[in-house]
Amino acid sequence: MERFSEECLEVFLREQSQLFDEPVAETPEEAEAFLEDCMAVVLDSLEEVRDYLDEYGADVDGMTLGEIEDASEVFALPGGQYLVVEG
């Protein structure tokens, strides 16, 4: 079971409205359980995010790295990593 960093959980709690119309979690514990249930991943670069999304069937051909970073399922983390949540 993957554990998400405190920073990752805080970003998800604060930014979850970019992907969901209503909050799916209100506490770090709920956020971690939700992220584990939907098999969210933390990746080290936008190139890895692009490869991950492509591997799972998202149409990322022709998308710039900026467009990938702006995708609703991609959450930029302060440490330079990216949380990807399948909505």
DABEL-V468120 format. One line per field, one symbol per residue. ss: DSSP state (H for helix, E for strand, C for the rest). A space follows every 10 residues. Layout:
BEGIN
ss=???
END
This chain:
BEGIN
ss=CCCCCHHHHH HHHHHHHHCC CCCCCCCHHH HHHHHHHCCC EEECCHHHHH HHHHHCCCCC CCCCHHHHHC CCCEEECCCC CEEECCC
END
